[in-house]
């Protein structure tokens, strides 16, 4: 594969995945900040089981958003 084609393919991939990555980052920042603050205030801290539960819910939010994005994008 020549260099120009490779660069073109990389550019197309970046343009396609960029908005999805930014939205995923936004979800993680908003959800994790809110969860962390509420959990510290309400519980005084958290253990590994609660952190794993958070990770499960966060991943579900990301997947749901990705599915919604796939449905809305022609």
QUISULTA-V760263 format. One line per field, one symbol per residue. ss: DSSP state (A for helix, B for strand, O for the rest). A space follows every 50 residues. Layout:
ss->???
This chain:
ss->OOAAAAAAAAAAAAAAAAAAAAAAAAAAAAAAAAAAAAAAAAAOOOOAAA AAAAAAAAAAAAAAAAAAAAAAOO
